[in-house]
């Protein structure tokens, strides 16, 4: 009997609003994670460039920079 009711159940505006809010929160968290991941990657790349520059390894530095541009 419950399964039959679930086929004919019309969602209330409150239920629709809750689902939409949940989807927005989920998407926002996903975007924040992506932003944090990109910031961490940027910091790692900058640190790697600084290390290579401090060692004076111009060949590796230019290759590293070239590969980052391709990404």
Protein Blocks (a to p, Z undefined) as FASTA:
>chain_A
ZZmmmmmpccdfklmmmmmmmmmmmmmmmmmmmmmmmmmmmmmmmmmmmmmmmnopaklm
mmmmmmmmmZZ
